[in-house]
């Protein structure tokens, strides 16, 4: 299960811009060549074990790939390539 710590690691790895959207969530926005290609919410609660199961869907990838990013096995470059292979228009 992805948690807040994972979400923050993934946001940093993808060079996301963090914006405060609501009292309960921040929004991580991922840009590529000036185009917004993905965004996901990061819960601001103090509990670091809060689930973030929505992240794979919002990053257009699998839970496995997200966990690999959180564990530093997949970088931004590899994630972009996965998106291309899955038919996502990012360029």
Secondary structure, 3 states (H helix, E strand, C coil): CCCHHHHHHHHHHCCCEEEECCCCEEEEEEEECCEEEEEEEEECCCCCCCCCCCHHHHCCCCHHHHHHHHCCCCCHHHHHHHHHHCCCCCC
